[in-house]
Amino acid sequence: MDLDTHLPFFNDLFANRCTTNSEDLNRYGRDETEDLCFPPHVVVKPETVEEISAVLRYCHEHRIPVTPGGARTGLSGGALPVHGGVLLSMERLNRIIEIDERNHQVTTEPGVITQVLQEAVREKGLFYPPDPASKGSCFIGGNIAENSGGPKAVKYGVTRDYVLNLEVVLPGGEVIWTGANVLKNATGYDLTHLMVGSEGTLGVVTKIVLKLIPHPTHDLLMLVPFREARAACEAVAAIFQAGITPSGLEFMERDALIATREFTGDDTLKIEADHAAHLLIEVDGHDPDGLMEECEKIVGVLERFPTDEILFADSTAQKEGLWSLRRKVSEAVKARSIYKEEDTVVPRYQLPELLDHVKRIGAEYGFESICYGHAGDGNLHVNILRGDLSDQQWREEIPSAIRELFTEVRKLGGTISGEHGIGVVQQPYMDVMFPEVTLDLMRSIKKVFDPRGVLNPGKIFDPVV
């Protein structure tokens, strides 16, 4: 696309907040998805909803692709400008507008870092639970776009469960609020939750109203080594069947922790030769005696499985160290090899079967995999390492392996993305999950919001051309 004739508009509107520098374009054309790079033609950095409205209205009129961009921490390519055009960076809309302590709500702009928001509300004794691994760098707006989850989702739910209302700029430049700042709303179609998880394909979110809850005052954390990875998966459902809902229940197979130790240089955690996997289990609440009773019940459940000595974190520093190891697994795996990360999710009792399918398919296609994830809600991140695979195997055979894996996921009652979204990389597999009639319904919704197809084209179900 030749945008030269349109550049004066963007330069006049944004002045020094507009760039066509090739280094900048390449930087904004990447996120954390594999090694993909799709540079835009121009990057603009709005500071107001009026500027965003002007950009979308102009691009709608002239059929110029617009891709909303955040912190670029995504793993599905949802914010990559695959058709070039305008990259609408939300980084300057970074204010927490109001923390409403009376109603337990916060109103924020989308460019606020998730952890910054969490820490701000915690100072008021309040809690925003969704906590993706990249919470120290990702934007709350990106969490809205992908319906992010994280370790706390097992007890507290995902981003969608906390969104009350959104200010959104539609592709034609109109500005709307999708709902109301209330806990119950049965007034017409639920446009708020339609926007959450829509990956920036229906509108650009400019303000967010989130529900908050009281912050738990106590937590306990244990790391449990298993001699069999399948047994670790089986233990997950058994914990819930005993009537316990942890605030975090994470699975990490042996290679995930070894890669993370190598990546961080932290060798304080002992991983014995017969440790095949670990569960990181947290309980939280307001009653320390009750939490101790829950831990005793969990230990009683675990006695039925082939575990080694359980490590109880006995200090805040040790808890933070264990959570840090878990959060850095993805970076560690990426540093080890070119890889593809699949974000599968199944009913939690099907986790052992899912893990078996991953290893069986890996053996058939000759790839090594490293698995970890939010076991408590059945979300297993499957990292397929390129290793010594040839270009042809990586290009032609691995997509067939992924399709076979996703087919097994569907048979188990699961789906192909739990929290990373579809974006570009999972787009070719949407037919595994949905018949054409369902995909046509989704395309029809997209057309109602964006009849000219200018907003984040090439994502979810639209092929990249």
MIMIVO-855823 format. One record per residue (C-alpha): x negated, y, z negated; residue in three letters. Coordinates in steps of 0.2 Angstrom, whole numbers, always signed. Layout:
residues N
PT	X	Y	Z	code
PT	X	Y	Z	ALA
...
END
This chain:
residues 465
PT	X	Y	Z	code
PT	+0	+0	+0	MET
PT	-6	+17	+5	ASP
PT	-3	+29	-10	LEU
PT	-13	+43	-5	ASP
PT	+1	+54	+1	THR
PT	+9	+51	-16	HIS
PT	-6	+55	-27	LEU
PT	-2	+74	-28	PRO
PT	+14	+70	-37	PHE
PT	+5	+60	-51	PHE
PT	-10	+72	-52	ASN
PT	+2	+87	-54	ASP
PT	+13	+77	-68	LEU
PT	-2	+70	-78	PHE
PT	-17	+80	-74	ALA
PT	-32	+72	-84	ASN
PT	-20	+58	-89	ARG
PT	-21	+50	-71	CYS
PT	-35	+40	-64	THR
PT	-40	+32	-48	THR
PT	-57	+28	-53	ASN
PT	-62	+10	-47	SER
PT	-69	+5	-64	GLU
PT	-53	+11	-73	ASP
PT	-42	+2	-60	LEU
PT	-51	-15	-63	ASN
PT	-50	-13	-82	ARG
PT	-31	-10	-81	TYR
PT	-29	-24	-69	GLY
PT	-35	-37	-81	ARG
PT	-28	-44	-97	ASP
PT	-32	-60	-107	GLU
PT	-25	-72	-94	THR
PT	-39	-83	-87	GLU
PT	-50	-73	-75	ASP
PT	-36	-64	-65	LEU
PT	-38	-46	-59	CYS
PT	-25	-36	-50	PHE
PT	-31	-18	-49	PRO
PT	-17	-5	-47	PRO
PT	-18	+10	-35	HIS
PT	-17	+23	-49	VAL
PT	-16	+23	-68	VAL
PT	-5	+36	-77	VAL
PT	-4	+38	-96	LYS
PT	+13	+47	-101	PRO
PT	+16	+54	-118	GLU
PT	+35	+57	-117	THR
PT	+51	+48	-111	VAL
PT	+53	+63	-99	GLU
PT	+37	+59	-90	GLU
PT	+41	+40	-89	ILE
PT	+58	+45	-82	SER
PT	+50	+56	-69	ALA
PT	+38	+42	-64	VAL
PT	+52	+29	-62	LEU
PT	+64	+40	-53	ARG
PT	+50	+45	-40	TYR
PT	+44	+27	-38	CYS
PT	+62	+21	-36	HIS
PT	+65	+34	-22	GLU
PT	+49	+30	-13	HIS
PT	+49	+11	-17	ARG
PT	+32	+11	-26	ILE
PT	+29	-4	-38	PRO
PT	+27	+1	-56	VAL
PT	+20	-10	-69	THR
PT	+22	-6	-88	PRO
PT	+5	-9	-97	GLY
PT	+1	-10	-115	GLY
PT	-14	-17	-124	ALA
PT	-17	-30	-111	ARG
PT	-18	-45	-123	THR
PT	-6	-55	-114	GLY
PT	-9	-73	-109	LEU
PT	+3	-75	-94	SER
PT	-1	-60	-83	GLY
PT	+15	-52	-87	GLY
PT	+8	-34	-87	ALA
PT	-4	-37	-72	LEU
PT	+0	-25	-57	PRO
PT	+1	-40	-44	VAL
PT	+7	-28	-30	HIS
PT	-4	-13	-35	GLY
PT	+6	+3	-36	GLY
PT	+7	+12	-52	VAL
PT	+1	+5	-69	LEU
PT	+11	+14	-82	LEU
PT	+0	+13	-98	SER
PT	+10	+15	-114	MET
PT	-5	+18	-125	GLU
PT	-1	+37	-129	ARG
PT	+16	+33	-135	LEU
PT	+8	+27	-152	ASN
PT	+18	+35	-166	ARG
PT	+28	+27	-180	ILE
PT	+43	+39	-180	ILE
PT	+51	+35	-196	GLU
PT	+51	+21	-210	ILE
PT	+69	+21	-216	ASP
PT	+67	+14	-234	GLU
PT	+85	+15	-238	ARG
PT	+91	+4	-223	ASN
PT	+75	-6	-222	HIS
PT	+72	-1	-204	GLN
PT	+57	+7	-194	VAL
PT	+58	+17	-178	THR
PT	+42	+16	-168	THR
PT	+35	+20	-151	GLU
PT	+29	+5	-140	PRO
PT	+10	+9	-141	GLY
PT	+9	+6	-160	VAL
PT	-3	-8	-164	ILE
PT	+7	-22	-172	THR
PT	-4	-24	-187	GLN
PT	-4	-5	-190	VAL
PT	+15	-5	-191	LEU
PT	+14	-20	-203	GLN
PT	+2	-11	-214	GLU
PT	+12	+5	-214	ALA
PT	+29	-3	-219	VAL
PT	+20	-14	-232	ARG
PT	+15	+2	-241	GLU
PT	+33	+4	-244	LYS
PT	+35	-14	-250	GLY
PT	+43	-19	-233	LEU
PT	+39	-33	-221	PHE
PT	+39	-35	-202	TYR
PT	+35	-53	-200	PRO
PT	+31	-57	-182	PRO
PT	+12	-59	-181	ASP
PT	+4	-64	-165	PRO
PT	-14	-70	-165	ALA
PT	-19	-53	-157	SER
PT	-9	-43	-170	LYS
PT	-25	-32	-173	GLY
PT	-25	-26	-155	SER
PT	-8	-29	-147	CYS
PT	+6	-16	-145	PHE
PT	+23	-18	-152	ILE
PT	+30	-14	-135	GLY
PT	+21	-29	-128	GLY
PT	+28	-40	-142	ASN
PT	+45	-34	-136	ILE
PT	+42	-38	-118	ALA
PT	+36	-56	-122	GLU
PT	+47	-59	-137	ASN
PT	+31	-63	-147	SER
PT	+31	-75	-162	GLY
PT	+16	-81	-172	GLY
PT	+13	-91	-187	PRO
PT	+27	-83	-198	LYS
PT	+40	-87	-185	ALA
PT	+43	-104	-193	VAL
PT	+51	-96	-208	LYS
PT	+55	-78	-202	TYR
PT	+59	-79	-184	GLY
PT	+52	-71	-168	VAL
PT	+52	-53	-162	THR
PT	+70	-54	-155	ARG
PT	+76	-57	-173	ASP
PT	+70	-40	-179	TYR
PT	+75	-29	-164	VAL
PT	+91	-18	-168	LEU
PT	+90	-5	-154	ASN
PT	+80	+1	-140	LEU
PT	+78	+17	-130	GLU
PT	+75	+11	-112	VAL
PT	+71	+20	-96	VAL
PT	+79	+11	-82	LEU
PT	+71	+9	-65	PRO
PT	+80	+24	-57	GLY
PT	+75	+35	-71	GLY
PT	+90	+35	-82	GLU
PT	+88	+34	-101	VAL
PT	+99	+23	-112	ILE
PT	+100	+16	-129	TRP
PT	+104	-2	-129	THR
PT	+113	-5	-145	GLY
PT	+115	+3	-162	ALA
PT	+105	+4	-178	ASN
PT	+116	-9	-187	VAL
PT	+114	-27	-193	LEU
PT	+130	-33	-184	LYS
PT	+135	-28	-167	ASN
PT	+149	-36	-156	ALA
PT	+151	-22	-145	THR
PT	+150	-28	-127	GLY
PT	+136	-37	-119	TYR
PT	+120	-38	-129	ASP
PT	+108	-27	-119	LEU
PT	+96	-26	-133	THR
PT	+92	-44	-133	HIS
PT	+92	-45	-114	LEU
PT	+78	-33	-114	MET
PT	+68	-42	-127	VAL
PT	+57	-55	-117	GLY
PT	+61	-48	-100	SER
PT	+43	-44	-97	GLU
PT	+45	-26	-92	GLY
PT	+56	-31	-77	THR
PT	+72	-23	-81	LEU
PT	+67	-7	-90	GLY
PT	+53	+2	-99	VAL
PT	+55	+3	-118	VAL
PT	+51	+19	-126	THR
PT	+58	+18	-143	LYS
PT	+61	+3	-154	ILE
PT	+71	+1	-170	VAL
PT	+66	-14	-180	LEU
PT	+74	-22	-195	LYS
PT	+63	-25	-210	LEU
PT	+64	-36	-226	ILE
PT	+56	-35	-243	PRO
PT	+38	-41	-243	HIS
PT	+34	-57	-252	PRO
PT	+24	-55	-267	THR
PT	+15	-71	-268	HIS
PT	+8	-85	-256	ASP
PT	-1	-101	-257	LEU
PT	-12	-108	-243	LEU
PT	-19	-126	-241	MET
PT	-29	-134	-227	LEU
PT	-26	-152	-224	VAL
PT	-38	-163	-214	PRO
PT	-30	-179	-205	PHE
PT	-39	-194	-199	ARG
PT	-27	-195	-184	GLU
PT	-21	-181	-174	ALA
PT	-4	-189	-171	ARG
PT	-1	-192	-189	ALA
PT	-4	-173	-192	ALA
PT	+10	-170	-180	CYS
PT	+21	-183	-188	GLU
PT	+18	-174	-205	ALA
PT	+26	-158	-199	VAL
PT	+44	-165	-197	ALA
PT	+42	-174	-213	ALA
PT	+38	-158	-223	ILE
PT	+54	-150	-217	PHE
PT	+64	-166	-220	GLN
PT	+59	-165	-238	ALA
PT	+68	-148	-239	GLY
PT	+53	-137	-238	ILE
PT	+51	-122	-226	THR
PT	+33	-116	-226	PRO
PT	+30	-98	-220	SER
PT	+16	-105	-209	GLY
PT	+12	-122	-203	LEU
PT	-2	-122	-190	GLU
PT	-9	-137	-181	PHE
PT	-28	-137	-175	MET
PT	-36	-153	-168	GLU
PT	-54	-156	-171	ARG
PT	-62	-148	-156	ASP
PT	-52	-132	-159	ALA
PT	-60	-129	-176	LEU
PT	-77	-134	-170	ILE
PT	-76	-122	-156	ALA
PT	-71	-108	-168	THR
PT	-85	-112	-180	ARG
PT	-97	-111	-166	GLU
PT	-89	-95	-159	PHE
PT	-89	-86	-176	THR
PT	-105	-93	-183	GLY
PT	-95	-97	-199	ASP
PT	-100	-115	-205	ASP
PT	-92	-114	-222	THR
PT	-78	-126	-218	LEU
PT	-83	-144	-218	LYS
PT	-77	-154	-204	ILE
PT	-81	-173	-207	GLU
PT	-84	-185	-193	ALA
PT	-67	-194	-196	ASP
PT	-57	-177	-196	HIS
PT	-46	-178	-180	ALA
PT	-35	-163	-184	ALA
PT	-30	-151	-198	HIS
PT	-14	-143	-204	LEU
PT	-14	-125	-211	LEU
PT	+1	-124	-223	ILE
PT	+7	-108	-231	GLU
PT	+22	-105	-243	VAL
PT	+27	-88	-249	ASP
PT	+40	-79	-259	GLY
PT	+43	-70	-275	HIS
PT	+42	-84	-288	ASP
PT	+24	-91	-291	PRO
PT	+31	-106	-301	ASP
PT	+43	-110	-287	GLY
PT	+29	-109	-274	LEU
PT	+18	-121	-284	MET
PT	+33	-133	-285	GLU
PT	+34	-132	-266	GLU
PT	+16	-136	-264	CYS
PT	+17	-151	-275	GLU
PT	+32	-158	-265	LYS
PT	+21	-155	-249	ILE
PT	+7	-165	-257	VAL
PT	+19	-178	-261	GLY
PT	+24	-179	-243	VAL
PT	+6	-179	-236	LEU
PT	+2	-194	-247	GLU
PT	+11	-205	-234	ARG
PT	-2	-200	-221	PHE
PT	-20	-203	-218	PRO
PT	-27	-187	-225	THR
PT	-43	-182	-233	ASP
PT	-46	-170	-248	GLU
PT	-34	-155	-247	ILE
PT	-42	-138	-248	LEU
PT	-32	-125	-258	PHE
PT	-37	-107	-255	ALA
PT	-41	-100	-272	ASP
PT	-44	-82	-268	SER
PT	-38	-69	-256	THR
PT	-54	-69	-247	ALA
PT	-53	-88	-244	GLN
PT	-35	-86	-237	LYS
PT	-41	-72	-225	GLU
PT	-55	-83	-220	GLY
PT	-44	-98	-216	LEU
PT	-32	-87	-206	TRP
PT	-46	-78	-197	SER
PT	-52	-95	-191	LEU
PT	-35	-100	-185	ARG
PT	-32	-83	-176	ARG
PT	-49	-84	-167	LYS
PT	-46	-101	-159	VAL
PT	-40	-94	-143	SER
PT	-55	-83	-141	GLU
PT	-67	-97	-145	ALA
PT	-59	-109	-132	VAL
PT	-60	-96	-119	LYS
PT	-79	-93	-123	ALA
PT	-82	-112	-121	ARG
PT	-75	-114	-103	SER
PT	-64	-107	-89	ILE
PT	-47	-113	-95	TYR
PT	-28	-113	-93	LYS
PT	-18	-111	-108	GLU
PT	+0	-118	-108	GLU
PT	+12	-112	-121	ASP
PT	+23	-128	-123	THR
PT	+37	-129	-136	VAL
PT	+47	-145	-141	VAL
PT	+59	-149	-156	PRO
PT	+46	-151	-170	ARG
PT	+50	-170	-172	TYR
PT	+44	-173	-154	GLN
PT	+27	-165	-157	LEU
PT	+18	-182	-158	PRO
PT	+25	-187	-141	GLU
PT	+20	-171	-134	LEU
PT	+2	-173	-140	LEU
PT	+2	-191	-133	ASP
PT	+8	-184	-116	HIS
PT	-6	-171	-116	VAL
PT	-20	-183	-119	LYS
PT	-13	-196	-106	ARG
PT	-11	-183	-92	ILE
PT	-28	-177	-96	GLY
PT	-35	-194	-94	ALA
PT	-26	-197	-78	GLU
PT	-32	-180	-70	TYR
PT	-49	-180	-78	GLY
PT	-48	-164	-89	PHE
PT	-52	-161	-107	GLU
PT	-40	-152	-118	SER
PT	-40	-143	-134	ILE
PT	-23	-141	-143	CYS
PT	-18	-130	-157	TYR
PT	-2	-120	-161	GLY
PT	+13	-116	-172	HIS
PT	+17	-134	-177	ALA
PT	+31	-129	-188	GLY
PT	+42	-123	-174	ASP
PT	+36	-136	-161	GLY
PT	+25	-123	-152	ASN
PT	+9	-132	-145	LEU
PT	-4	-122	-136	HIS
PT	-12	-134	-123	VAL
PT	-29	-127	-117	ASN
PT	-35	-136	-101	ILE
PT	-54	-134	-99	LEU
PT	-61	-134	-82	ARG
PT	-78	-141	-88	GLY
PT	-85	-151	-73	ASP
PT	-70	-151	-62	LEU
PT	-73	-146	-44	SER
PT	-65	-131	-36	ASP
PT	-53	-142	-26	GLN
PT	-48	-152	-42	GLN
PT	-45	-135	-52	TRP
PT	-35	-128	-37	ARG
PT	-25	-142	-31	GLU
PT	-24	-156	-44	GLU
PT	-23	-146	-61	ILE
PT	-6	-138	-55	PRO
PT	+1	-155	-52	SER
PT	-5	-160	-69	ALA
PT	+3	-145	-77	ILE
PT	+19	-149	-68	ARG
PT	+19	-166	-74	GLU
PT	+16	-160	-92	LEU
PT	+31	-147	-91	PHE
PT	+42	-161	-84	THR
PT	+38	-171	-100	GLU
PT	+41	-156	-110	VAL
PT	+58	-154	-103	ARG
PT	+62	-172	-106	LYS
PT	+58	-170	-124	LEU
PT	+71	-156	-125	GLY
PT	+58	-142	-125	GLY
PT	+53	-128	-113	THR
PT	+37	-121	-104	ILE
PT	+34	-105	-114	SER
PT	+37	-102	-133	GLY
PT	+30	-85	-135	GLU
PT	+18	-80	-120	HIS
PT	+31	-78	-107	GLY
PT	+31	-83	-89	ILE
PT	+23	-68	-80	GLY
PT	+13	-74	-65	VAL
PT	+5	-90	-71	VAL
PT	+20	-100	-76	GLN
PT	+31	-93	-62	GLN
PT	+28	-108	-50	PRO
PT	+35	-120	-63	TYR
PT	+52	-111	-67	MET
PT	+61	-124	-56	ASP
PT	+55	-137	-69	VAL
PT	+66	-129	-82	MET
PT	+81	-122	-72	PHE
PT	+92	-127	-57	PRO
PT	+93	-114	-43	GLU
PT	+110	-108	-49	VAL
PT	+102	-102	-65	THR
PT	+88	-94	-57	LEU
PT	+100	-85	-45	ASP
PT	+109	-78	-60	LEU
PT	+93	-71	-67	MET
PT	+89	-64	-50	ARG
PT	+106	-56	-50	SER
PT	+103	-48	-67	ILE
PT	+86	-41	-61	LYS
PT	+95	-34	-45	LYS
PT	+108	-25	-55	VAL
PT	+95	-16	-66	PHE
PT	+82	-14	-52	ASP
PT	+90	-15	-35	PRO
PT	+75	-9	-26	ARG
PT	+63	-21	-35	GLY
PT	+50	-8	-40	VAL
PT	+48	-12	-58	LEU
PT	+35	-25	-62	ASN
PT	+38	-35	-46	PRO
PT	+31	-53	-44	GLY
PT	+35	-59	-62	LYS
PT	+45	-73	-69	ILE
PT	+54	-79	-53	PHE
PT	+48	-67	-39	ASP
PT	+34	-75	-30	PRO
PT	+18	-64	-28	VAL
PT	+16	-60	-9	VAL
END
